[in-house]
Amino acid sequence: MCCGILRFSGVLGAIVALIVVVIALLKQLIALVGFLLAAVKIAIVVIFIALLVMIVLAIFRDRSRRRRGEEI
C-alpha cells in the first residue's frame, strides 16, 4: 500500500513538473516571438525613414543643380 502511494505521487509529481516546464518554455517562446516582431517593426520603420530621407536629399540635389544651371 505504501509503495503504491509513493509510486503514484512520483508519477503525479513528474507529470506536474513536465507541465510546469512546458508552460515556462511556452512563455519564453512567446516572449521571444514578441521581441522578434517588435524588432522587425522597428527595422521597417527605420528603413522607411531612411528611404524618405534619401528621396528628400535627391529632390534637394536636383533643385540645387537646376539653380546652378547644370544640365544632366
N, C-alpha and C positions, 0 to 999 in steps of 0.2 A: 504494500500500500504506500509506504513512504517513498519508495523508488519511483513509483508511477507518478506521484505528485511532483517530485523533483524533475523527472523527465519532462512532464507536461509544462512545468514552469520554465524549464530550459528552452523548450521549443517555442513557447509563447514569447519569452524574452528575446529569442533570436528573431522571431517574426517582427516584433515591435521595433527592435534595433534596426532591422532591414528597412522597415517603413520609414523610420526617422532619418536614416541615411539617404534614402531615395528623395524624401521631401527636402532635405538640406541641399542635395545636388540639384534638384529642380529649381530651388530658389536661386542658387548660384548661376545656373544656366539662364534663367530669366533675367537676372541682373546683367549678365554678360551680353545677352542679346539686346537689352535696353541700351547698354553702353555703346555697342556697335552701331545701333540705329541712330543714336544721338551723334556719334562721330561721323556717320555718313551724311546726316542732315547738315552738320556744321561744314563738312567738306563741300557739299553742294552750294551752300550759301557763299562760302569763300570763293569758289570758282566763279559763281555768278557775279560777285562784286568785282573780281579781277577782270572778267570779261567786259563789264560795264566801264571800268577804268580804261581798259585798252581801247574801247570804242571812243570814249571821250578824248583820249590822247590822240587818236587818229584824226578826229574831227578838228581838234586844235592845230595839229600839224598841217592839215590840209588848208585851213584858214590862213595860217602864217605863210605858207608857200604862195597862196593866191595874193596875199597883200604885197609880198616882195616881187611879184610878177613872174615867178618861175613857172614854167610850163612843164608838164610831165611828158 
